[in-house]
Amino acid sequence: PPEDTHCLLCEGPQSLCELCLTQVCLSLDTLCSRRTDGSLCLHSASVFPQEMADQLLLLMSKKGVLNDATVGIFRDCKQFRLRRVSIRSCTVSADAFHLALCPHRLQELDASWVSAGLTGATVISGLASNPECRSSLQRLSLNGLCLDWSKGDGVCFSSLQGLRMLNLANTDLDDEVLEDVCALPHLEMLDISCCGISTLTPLLQCKNTLKSLIAHRLRQLDMSPSRLLFVLTQLQNVRHLDFSDDHLSEDSDGSNADETVRQLLEGSPQVLPSLVSLDVSGRRRITETAVRAFVEARRGLVFLGLMATGVSSCDALETCRNLKVTGDANESQVCEALRRYRDRECFIREALVHLYNLTTDINNPRPDMLKLVLSAMKSHPSSLQVQLVATACVFNLTTQDQAEAMPVPLLCSTVAQLLLAMKTFPSHTQLQKNCLLALCSDYILQDVPFNKYLAATLVITWLSSHEDPTLQRMAVAVISILIAKLSSEETAQLSKDISIMKHLLTIVQQKAMVGVVDSTLKFALSALWNLTDEMPTAARNFIDCLGLELYEEVLESYCTEPSIQQKVLGLLNNLAELKELQSDLMDEDLLGHVLSLLRDAQLEVEVRYFAGGILAHLASRPDTWTLDEDLRSTVLTHLHSSIMTWTHLEREMVSYRSFLPFCPLLQTGQPPGVQLWAVWAIHLVCSQNTPHYSRMLEREGVTEFLKTLAAHPDTHCDIKGLSDSILSMLERHQTQNS
């Protein structure tokens, strides 16, 4: 059969048609009315082109919006003329299926793994009720359905005379039903994998038409090697034979089938003379001698499946240039296995283990491999073994600079699967570690779009129940960056959970108790800083969790660590911005310490800047100042004199979500020291990122405050100069972009 390309992701932009159909999927409630039975009916009477009707249904299926209600739009066979239908893994009942899909002149139907009680018998009965379908339907997949033939109303597979391809894998197919299936006059492709049949003798009925037989893991097969080989030798037109087995299962020894495979490999090429593709993966009793004999006798062979057989390194395979092989001998074989065995967990697990070993020391970006790993994760979301090895492979393939060379849509999908794995297996330490290792990438966290709120909640939840130092460091690093990337609404939602604050403060306390300065402490402080940025609830939680007392101790004990001081003062700056919390900061010892940091000319500007911000916000409101008034006067004096000694910073020191907290400081009635800190801060960030902050200044009306300050006769000349400089920057930017 052709290679399975279903797993390959579309990395280019969506077509206009797909964009339009996606919008239809998202707007069904608006575009439709409801019938009395709850099903939807489109308002518009326009006729969809036939191919577009198929695409719409497929898109609804993929996006998870196809159900009993929405499938109702396809009841109108004039408006929608369906030919190729996929309701794979959807929730569609027998009644909805009959009413919406059976009236169409279908050519293909994939009803694999459909829930809501749809059975194989009801599918066949419904299709056979349409005389056109009896002859038009050529391809039918019922993979994973219960056939429930006892309720088939006497209708059987042979009533669908046009069938050429039939997939009955993972069903309750029995010998009697197989007899009926094999009576189909045009049957060319048959998949009976993982079924409970005991004999393949019925295949003799379709020996003249059958071209492809997939019979993976037939564990209840009860035929002698000679009888089994006799049946297979009669299938003269079969080009593809899959007689592989699940090597991980122990419910049968499979010795008869293994012996049949051995005889087939060593036998004459006159047996199955049309064969160009053979899959015997999982058959452990195969020898290299048998493989060599088979390959040398069949020069037209294009595919040979040898995964988990132990013989895929046979030297005879190397001389066949056009032969594709699944196995574990080299990269080509492993990747071929991942492509072909998407739905077979046993082989996917085996292939991923070998891929992990192949990628341990990989240096070049391999998006092709990452796509294959991603496909495996999507196909087996509930398999711990698949997810465990796959997440390790993801880390290997996205480490260091490799992620930056990957297509962004591919990385988006990859991160989504990592988050799903974390959510599915929250208690598995190694899997969580794999995911954290993969996520702990500056490029992925900063530049790749994904659901950062979900990621933050998953990592925080995991962090709350684990204390492994290495994993704690990674988790806190990821949280720190993610919180900074959340929207204000998402941060507000996250900040409602006081346990998050408690966990982060506990980490800070543990580190501070032993005086450690490491990345975990720095990331925890950054996370707390970002979490309280313009977030009153988080700020109140911080105070209620005794964070203020802890931070006073940290500020004193880390007096020689400016990187720690800056983060501590940054959070206190967030508290000082909130009028309702300023009374909590009215502590003479605390403010005296902050003032000493502001005045210390030996300290870095970054530390003095945030110390100044705390004091500027507190001193800007004389009505909430409860300490000695002389202290406030001292603060205001030193604010002005200290700021005038600061040198301009080229590197980014701080970023702001909003300038609204600055507005009270820019009032014309404020003391010069307060005004100066605010305009110095705005000047700093605007000079570093004019396009971003110019829009913010205009949007929030801060530009008008600056103009008023610059024009007011009582404004200090230092403040006028900085205000004019900011306004000139904005004017130049607007001129350049006009």
C-alpha positions in Angstrom: 0.0 0.0 0.0 1.1 3.6 -0.4 3.0 5.3 2.5 0.9 6.7 5.3 1.2 10.5 5.1 -1.6 11.2 7.5 0.8 12.1 10.3 2.7 14.8 8.3 1.7 18.3 9.4 0.8 21.1 7.1 3.3 23.8 7.9 2.1 26.3 5.3 -0.7 28.8 5.6 -4.3 27.4 5.4 -6.1 27.7 2.1 -8.9 30.3 1.8 -11.3 27.4 1.5 -10.2 25.8 4.8 -10.3 29.2 6.5 -13.9 29.7 5.4 -14.9 26.2 6.4 -13.3 26.6 9.8 -15.3 29.8 10.3 -18.5 27.8 9.4 -17.5 25.2 12.0 -17.1 27.8 14.7 -20.4 29.6 13.8 -22.8 26.7 13.4 -25.1 28.0 16.2 -25.4 31.3 14.4 -25.8 29.9 10.9 -28.3 27.3 11.9 -31.8 26.8 13.4 -32.8 23.8 15.5 -35.3 21.2 14.5 -37.7 19.8 17.1 -35.3 16.9 17.8 -32.4 19.2 18.6 -30.5 18.7 15.3 -29.2 21.7 13.4 -30.4 23.0 10.0 -28.6 25.6 8.0 -30.5 28.8 7.3 -29.0 29.3 3.9 -30.4 27.2 1.0 -27.2 27.5 -1.1 -25.8 24.3 -2.6 -22.3 23.4 -1.4 -19.9 22.1 -4.1 -19.6 18.3 -3.6 -15.9 18.3 -2.6 -16.5 21.2 -0.2 -19.3 19.3 1.5 -16.9 16.4 2.2 -14.3 18.9 3.5 -16.7 20.6 5.8 -17.8 17.3 7.4 -14.1 16.2 7.7 -13.2 19.5 9.4 -16.1 19.3 11.8 -14.9 15.8 12.7 -11.3 16.9 13.2 -12.3 19.9 15.3 -14.5 17.7 17.6 -17.7 19.5 16.8 -19.4 16.7 14.9 -22.2 15.1 17.0 -25.9 14.2 16.8 -26.9 17.9 16.7 -24.4 19.2 14.2 -24.4 16.3 11.8 -28.1 17.2 11.2 -27.0 19.9 8.7 -26.2 17.1 6.3 -29.8 15.7 6.2 -30.4 17.9 3.2 -29.0 15.9 0.3 -29.6 18.6 -2.2 -27.7 21.2 -0.3 -24.9 18.8 0.7 -24.0 15.9 -1.6 -21.6 13.8 0.4 -19.4 11.2 -1.2 -16.4 10.7 1.1 -17.4 10.7 4.8 -15.3 10.5 7.9 -16.9 10.4 11.4 -13.8 8.8 12.9 -13.9 8.9 16.8 -17.0 11.2 16.8 -20.0 10.8 19.0 -22.8 10.0 16.5 -25.7 7.8 17.4 -27.4 5.2 15.1 -30.4 7.5 14.6 -28.4 10.5 13.7 -26.2 8.4 11.4 -29.3 7.0 9.6 -31.0 10.4 9.2 -28.0 12.5 8.1 -25.6 10.2 6.2 -27.3 7.1 4.9 -29.5 9.0 2.3 -26.3 10.2 0.5 -24.7 8.3 -2.4 -21.6 7.5 -0.5 -18.4 6.2 -2.0 -16.3 6.1 1.2 -17.2 5.9 4.9 -14.8 5.9 7.8 -16.8 5.1 11.0 -13.8 3.9 13.0 -14.0 4.2 16.8 -17.3 6.0 16.8 -19.0 6.2 20.2 -22.6 6.8 21.2 -23.7 3.2 20.5 -23.2 3.0 16.8 -22.5 -0.6 15.8 -21.3 -2.3 12.6 -24.6 -3.9 12.2 -26.5 -0.6 12.3 -24.0 0.9 9.9 -24.5 -1.9 7.4 -28.3 -1.8 7.8 -28.4 1.9 7.3 -26.2 1.9 4.2 -28.1 -1.0 2.7 -31.4 0.9 3.2 -30.2 3.2 0.4 -30.3 1.4 -2.9 -27.7 3.7 -4.4 -25.2 3.0 -1.5 -25.5 -0.7 -2.2 -23.5 -0.2 -5.4 -21.8 3.1 -4.9 -20.0 2.4 -1.6 -16.4 1.2 -2.3 -14.5 1.9 0.9 -15.7 1.2 4.4 -13.8 1.3 7.7 -15.4 0.0 10.9 -12.2 -0.2 12.9 -12.8 -0.5 16.6 -16.6 -0.9 16.4 -18.7 -3.6 17.9 -20.3 -5.4 15.0 -23.2 -6.7 17.2 -24.4 -8.9 14.3 -27.3 -10.2 16.3 -29.1 -6.9 15.7 -28.3 -6.7 12.0 -31.9 -7.2 10.8 -30.7 -9.9 8.4 -28.7 -7.5 6.4 -25.1 -8.5 5.8 -21.9 -7.2 4.3 -22.5 -8.9 1.0 -25.5 -6.6 0.4 -23.0 -3.8 -0.3 -21.9 -5.2 -3.6 -19.7 -2.3 -4.6 -17.2 -2.7 -1.7 -13.6 -2.9 -2.7 -11.9 -2.0 0.6 -13.1 -3.1 4.1 -11.5 -2.5 7.4 -12.8 -4.7 10.3 -9.7 -4.4 12.5 -10.3 -4.5 16.3 -13.9 -5.7 15.9 -15.8 -8.8 17.1 -15.5 -10.3 13.6 -16.1 -14.1 13.8 -15.7 -16.9 11.3 -19.4 -16.8 10.1 -19.3 -13.1 9.4 -15.9 -13.5 7.6 -17.6 -16.0 5.3 -20.1 -13.3 4.3 -17.4 -10.7 3.9 -15.4 -12.9 1.5 -18.5 -13.3 -0.7 -18.2 -9.7 -1.8 -17.6 -9.9 -5.6 -15.1 -6.9 -5.9 -13.2 -7.1 -2.6 -9.6 -6.0 -3.1 -8.4 -4.8 0.3 -9.3 -6.5 3.7 -8.1 -5.7 7.2 -9.0 -8.2 9.8 -6.3 -7.4 12.4 -6.9 -8.1 16.1 -10.1 -10.1 15.5 -11.2 -13.4 17.0 -11.4 -15.5 13.9 -10.0 -19.0 14.0 -9.6 -19.7 10.3 -8.7 -17.9 7.1 -10.3 -20.5 4.8 -13.1 -18.1 3.8 -10.5 -16.1 2.0 -10.5 -18.7 -0.8 -13.8 -17.2 -1.9 -12.2 -13.9 -2.9 -8.8 -15.3 -4.0 -9.3 -13.9 -7.5 -10.0 -10.3 -6.4 -8.1 -9.8 -3.2 -4.9 -7.7 -3.6 -4.2 -6.6 0.0 -4.7 -8.6 3.2 -3.8 -7.1 6.6 -4.0 -9.8 9.3 -2.0 -8.4 12.3 -2.2 -10.2 15.6 -4.7 -13.0 14.9 -4.2 -14.6 18.3 -7.1 -17.0 18.1 -6.2 -18.4 14.7 -6.4 -22.2 14.9 -4.8 -23.6 11.7 -1.9 -25.9 11.1 1.1 -24.4 9.3 0.4 -26.5 6.2 -3.3 -25.5 6.0 -2.5 -21.8 6.6 0.2 -21.9 4.0 -2.2 -23.6 1.6 -4.7 -20.8 1.9 -2.1 -18.1 1.5 -0.7 -19.7 -1.6 -4.1 -19.6 -3.2 -4.1 -15.8 -3.0 -2.4 -15.4 -6.3 -3.3 -11.7 -6.8 -2.3 -10.5 -3.3 0.4 -7.7 -3.6 0.5 -6.7 0.1 0.4 -9.2 2.9 0.6 -8.1 6.6 0.9 -11.1 8.9 2.7 -9.3 11.7 2.3 -10.0 15.4 2.3 -8.1 18.7 5.7 -9.2 20.2 4.8 -7.6 23.6 1.7 -9.7 24.1 1.8 -13.1 25.9 -1.7 -14.4 25.3 -0.5 -16.9 22.7 2.7 -18.4 21.5 1.9 -17.9 17.8 4.1 -20.9 16.9 1.9 -22.1 14.0 1.8 -18.7 12.4 5.6 -18.2 12.9 6.3 -21.5 11.2 4.0 -20.5 8.3 6.0 -17.3 8.0 9.3 -19.2 8.0 8.0 -21.5 5.2 6.7 -18.6 3.3 10.0 -16.8 3.4 12.0 -19.8 2.4 9.5 -21.1 -0.1 9.4 -20.6 -3.9 8.6 -17.2 -5.4 5.7 -19.0 -7.1 3.9 -18.8 -3.8 2.1 -15.4 -3.8 3.8 -14.5 -7.1 2.3 -11.0 -7.1 3.6 -10.1 -3.7 5.6 -6.8 -3.5 5.0 -5.9 0.1 5.2 -8.2 3.1 5.0 -7.4 6.8 6.1 -10.0 9.4 7.1 -7.6 12.2 6.9 -9.1 15.6 7.6 -12.7 14.4 10.6 -13.6 16.6 11.3 -17.0 15.0 12.5 -15.6 11.7 16.1 -16.2 10.7 18.4 -14.1 8.6 18.8 -17.0 6.3 15.1 -17.0 5.6 15.1 -13.2 5.0 18.1 -13.5 2.6 16.4 -16.2 0.6 13.2 -14.3 0.3 14.7 -11.0 -0.7 17.0 -12.6 -3.3 14.2 -14.5 -4.8 11.9 -11.5 -5.1 13.6 -8.6 -6.8 10.4 -6.7 -7.3 9.8 -6.4 -3.5 9.3 -2.7 -2.4 8.5 -3.2 1.3 9.5 -5.7 4.0 8.3 -5.3 7.7 10.9 -6.7 10.1 10.3 -4.6 13.2 10.9 -6.5 16.5 12.2 -9.6 14.6 15.9 -9.3 15.4 16.8 -9.8 11.7 16.5 -6.3 10.3 20.3 -6.0 10.1 20.5 -8.8 7.5 23.2 -7.8 5.0 21.0 -8.8 2.1 18.8 -5.8 2.7 21.6 -3.4 2.1 21.8 -4.3 -1.6 18.1 -3.7 -2.4 18.1 0.0 -3.3 14.3 0.3 -3.8 13.3 -1.8 -0.8 11.9 0.0 2.2 12.3 -1.8 5.5 10.9 -1.3 9.0 13.2 -2.4 11.7 15.8 -1.2 14.2 19.1 -1.6 12.3 19.4 2.1 11.3 17.6 5.5 11.2 15.9 4.8 7.9 14.2 1.6 9.2 13.2 3.2 12.5 11.6 6.2 10.8 9.8 4.0 8.3 8.4 2.1 11.3 7.1 5.3 12.8 5.5 6.2 9.5 3.8 2.9 8.9 2.8 1.7 12.3 1.0 4.8 13.6 -1.9 2.8 15.1 0.1 -0.1 16.4 1.3 0.7 19.9 3.6 -2.3 20.2 5.7 -1.2 17.2 5.5 2.5 18.0 7.0 1.8 21.4 9.8 -0.2 20.0 10.6 2.3 17.3 10.6 5.3 19.7 13.1 3.5 22.0 15.5 3.1 19.0 14.8 6.7 17.9 15.7 8.0 21.3 19.0 6.2 21.1 19.6 7.6 17.6 18.9 11.2 18.7 20.8 11.2 22.0 23.8 13.0 20.5 22.1 14.6 17.5 23.3 18.0 16.4 21.3 18.9 13.3 17.7 19.9 13.4 15.4 17.1 12.3 11.8 18.4 11.8 11.0 15.2 9.9 11.8 13.1 13.0 9.9 15.5 15.3 6.8 15.1 13.1 6.9 11.3 13.4 7.3 11.5 17.2 4.4 14.0 17.4 2.2 11.6 15.3 2.9 8.8 17.7 2.0 11.0 20.7 -1.3 12.0 19.0 -2.2 8.4 18.1 -1.6 7.0 21.6 -2.4 9.8 24.1 -3.3 7.3 26.9 -0.3 5.1 26.6 2.2 5.9 29.3 5.0 3.9 27.6 4.5 5.7 24.3 4.3 9.2 25.9 7.3 8.5 28.2 9.7 7.6 25.4 8.2 10.2 23.0 8.6 13.1 25.4 12.3 12.0 25.9 12.7 12.0 22.1 11.1 15.5 21.9 13.7 16.8 24.3 16.5 15.3 22.2 15.1 16.9 19.1 14.5 20.4 20.5 17.5 20.9 22.7 20.0 23.8 22.4 19.7 25.5 19.0 17.6 22.8 17.3 14.3 24.3 18.4 15.0 27.6 16.6 15.4 25.7 13.3 12.1 24.0 13.6 8.9 25.3 11.9 6.9 27.3 14.4 3.6 25.4 13.7 5.4 22.1 14.4 6.7 23.4 17.7 3.2 24.7 18.6 1.7 21.3 18.1 4.6 19.6 19.9 4.2 21.8 23.0 0.4 21.1 22.9 1.2 17.4 23.1 3.7 17.8 25.9 1.0 19.7 27.9 -1.5 16.9 27.2 1.0 14.3 28.4 1.6 16.3 31.6 -2.2 16.6 32.2 -2.8 12.9 31.4 0.0 11.6 33.7 0.3 14.1 36.5 1.9 11.7 39.0 4.6 10.2 36.8 7.9 11.8 37.7 10.0 10.8 34.8 7.4 11.9 32.2 6.9 15.2 33.9 10.7 15.6 34.0 10.9 14.9 30.2 8.3 17.5 29.5 9.9 20.1 31.8 13.3 19.5 30.1 11.7 20.1 26.7 9.8 23.2 27.9 12.8 24.7 29.7 13.9 26.5 26.5 14.1 30.2 26.2 13.1 30.1 22.6 10.1 27.9 23.1 8.9 29.8 26.2 9.5 33.2 24.7 8.7 32.9 21.0 6.5 29.9 20.3 2.7 30.5 20.7 0.9 28.0 22.9 -1.5 27.9 25.8 0.8 29.4 28.4 -1.9 29.6 31.1 -2.5 25.9 30.9 1.2 25.3 30.9 1.6 27.5 34.0 -1.2 25.7 35.9 0.2 22.3 35.1 3.7 23.1 36.1 2.6 24.8 39.3 0.4 21.8 40.2 3.3 19.5 39.7 5.7 21.7 41.7 3.3 21.7 44.7 3.9 18.0 45.3 7.5 17.5 44.4 10.7 18.7 46.0 13.4 17.2 43.8 16.0 20.0 43.5 16.7 19.6 39.8 13.1 19.4 38.8 12.2 22.2 41.2 14.7 24.4 39.4 13.3 23.7 36.0 9.7 24.0 37.1 10.3 27.4 38.8 12.2 28.6 35.7 9.4 27.7 33.5 6.8 29.3 35.8 8.8 32.5 36.0 8.8 33.0 32.3 5.3 31.8 31.7 3.7 34.2 34.3 5.4 37.1 32.5 3.8 36.0 29.2 0.2 35.7 30.6 -2.4 38.3 29.8 -3.7 40.4 32.7 -6.9 38.3 32.8 -5.0 35.1 33.0 -2.6 36.4 35.6 -5.6 37.6 37.7 -7.2 34.1 37.4 -3.9 32.5 38.5 -3.4 34.8 41.4 -6.7 33.8 43.0 -5.0 30.5 44.1 -3.2 31.4 47.3 -1.4 28.0 47.3 0.7 29.2 44.3 2.0 32.1 46.5 2.7 29.8 49.4 4.7 27.3 47.3 6.9 30.1 45.8 7.4 31.8 49.1 8.4 28.4 50.6 11.1 28.0 48.0 12.4 31.5 48.7 12.4 30.8 52.5 14.2 27.5 52.1 17.0 29.1 50.0 17.2 32.2 52.3 17.6 30.1 55.4 20.9 28.7 54.1 22.0 31.9 52.2 22.0 30.2 48.8 22.2 32.3 45.6 21.2 30.0 42.8 18.9 30.0 39.7 16.0 28.5 41.6 15.9 31.4 44.1 16.2 33.9 41.3 13.4 32.3 39.2 11.2 32.1 42.3 11.7 35.8 43.0 11.0 36.7 39.4 7.8 34.6 39.4 6.6 36.3 42.5 7.5 39.7 41.0 5.5 39.0 37.8 2.6 37.4 39.7 2.0 40.6 41.7 2.4 43.1 38.8 -0.8 45.1 38.9 -2.6 42.2 40.6 -4.2 43.3 43.9 -5.3 39.8 44.8 -1.9 38.4 44.4 -0.4 41.3 46.3 -2.8 40.8 49.2 -2.0 37.0 49.2 1.7 37.9 49.3 1.1 40.0 52.5 -1.3 37.4 54.0 1.3 34.7 53.5 3.9 36.8 55.5 5.8 37.5 52.4 6.6 41.1 53.5 8.4 39.9 56.6 10.3 37.3 54.6 11.3 39.9 52.0 12.6 42.3 54.6 14.9 39.5 55.9 16.0 38.6 52.3 16.8 42.3 51.6 19.1 42.5 54.6 20.7 39.0 54.3 21.5 39.4 50.6 22.9 43.0 50.9 25.8 42.1 48.6 23.7 40.5 45.9 22.3 43.2 43.6 20.5 40.6 41.4 18.5 39.4 44.5 17.9 42.9 45.8 16.5 44.1 42.4 13.9 41.3 42.3 12.9 41.9 45.9 12.5 45.6 45.4 10.7 45.0 42.2 7.9 43.2 44.0 7.8 45.7 46.8 7.4 48.3 44.0 4.3 46.4 42.8 2.9 46.6 46.4 3.7 50.3 46.6 1.7 51.0 43.5 -1.5 49.8 45.2 -3.1 52.5 47.4 -4.9 49.9 49.5 -1.7 48.2 50.4 0.5 51.2 51.1 -0.3 51.1 54.8 1.3 47.7 55.0 4.6 49.2 53.9 4.6 52.0 56.5 7.4 50.4 58.5 10.2 52.8 59.5 12.9 50.2 59.5 11.9 48.9 56.0 11.7 52.4 54.5 14.9 53.4 56.2 16.6 50.4 54.6 15.1 51.2 51.2 16.2 54.8 51.5 19.8 53.7 52.2 19.7 51.7 49.0 18.5 54.6 47.0 21.3 56.8 48.4 24.2 54.3 48.0 26.1 55.5 45.0 28.1 52.3 45.0 25.1 50.2 44.1 24.0 49.5 40.6 21.3 51.7 39.1 18.9 48.8 38.8 18.8 48.4 42.6 18.5 52.2 43.2 15.8 52.5 40.6 13.4 50.1 42.3 14.2 51.5 45.7 13.3 54.9 44.3 10.0 53.6 42.8 8.9 52.3 46.2 9.6 55.6 47.9 8.1 57.7 45.0 4.8 55.8 45.2 4.5 56.0 49.0 5.6 59.6 49.2 3.1 60.6 46.4 0.2 60.2 48.8 0.6 62.3 51.9 -2.9 61.2 53.1 -1.6 57.6 53.5 1.8 58.5 54.9 1.6 57.5 58.6 5.3 57.8 59.5 7.2 60.9 60.6 6.8 63.7 58.1 10.5 64.5 58.3 11.2 61.1 56.8 8.9 61.9 53.9 10.8 65.2 53.3 14.1 63.3 53.4 12.8 60.8 51.0 11.6 63.5 48.5 14.9 65.3 48.7 17.1 62.3 48.1 14.8 61.0 45.4 15.6 64.0 43.2 19.3 64.2 44.0 19.9 60.5 43.6 18.0 60.2 40.3 20.1 63.0 38.7 23.2 60.8 39.3 21.9 57.8 37.5 23.5 56.9 34.2 21.4 55.8 31.2 21.1 52.0 30.8 21.4 50.4 27.4 20.2 47.0 28.5 16.6 46.3 29.3 16.0 46.4 33.0 12.2 46.4 33.3 9.1 46.1 31.2 5.7 47.5 31.9 2.2 46.1 31.0 0.7 49.6 31.6 1.7 53.1 32.6 -1.5 53.7 34.5 0.2 53.4 37.9 2.4 56.3 36.8 -0.5 58.7 36.2 -0.9 59.8 39.9 2.9 60.5 40.0 2.7 62.8 36.9 0.2 65.2 38.4 1.4 68.8 38.4 0.9 69.0 42.1 3.3 66.2 43.0 6.7 66.9 44.5 9.5 67.1 42.0 11.2 64.0 43.3 8.1 61.9 42.6 7.6 63.4 39.2 11.3 62.9 38.3 11.3 59.2 39.1 8.2 58.6 36.9 9.5 60.5 33.8 13.0 59.0 34.2 11.3 55.5 34.2 9.2 56.3 31.1 12.2 57.9 29.3 14.3 54.7 30.0 11.8 52.2 28.6 10.8 54.4 25.7 14.4 54.9 24.6 14.8 51.1 24.6 11.6 50.2 22.8 9.9 53.2 21.3 7.4 51.5 19.0 5.9 49.4 21.8 5.7 52.1 24.5 4.7 55.0 22.2 1.4 53.1 21.5 0.9 52.5 25.2 1.5 56.1 26.1 -1.0 57.3 23.6 -3.6 54.7 24.4 -3.5 55.3 28.1 -3.4 59.1 27.9 0.0 59.4 29.5 1.2 61.6 26.6 -1.2 64.3 27.8 0.2 64.2 31.3 3.8 64.7 29.9 2.7 67.6 27.7 1.0 69.2 30.7 4.1 68.8 32.8 6.4 70.1 30.1 4.2 73.2 29.7 3.5 74.0 33.4 5.5 77.0 34.8 6.1 75.3 38.1 7.6 72.1 36.7 11.3 71.6 37.6 13.7 72.0 34.7 15.1 68.5 35.2 11.6 67.1 34.7 10.8 69.4 31.8 13.9 68.2 30.0 13.1 64.5 30.3 9.4 65.2 29.4 10.4 67.1 26.3 12.9 64.3 25.4 10.1 61.7 25.6 7.7 63.7 23.5 10.4 64.3 20.9 11.0 60.5 20.7 7.3 59.9 20.2 7.1 62.6 17.5 10.1 61.1 15.6 8.6 57.7 15.8 5.2 58.9 14.5 7.0 60.8 11.6 9.0 57.8 10.6 5.9 55.6 10.5 3.5 58.1 8.9 
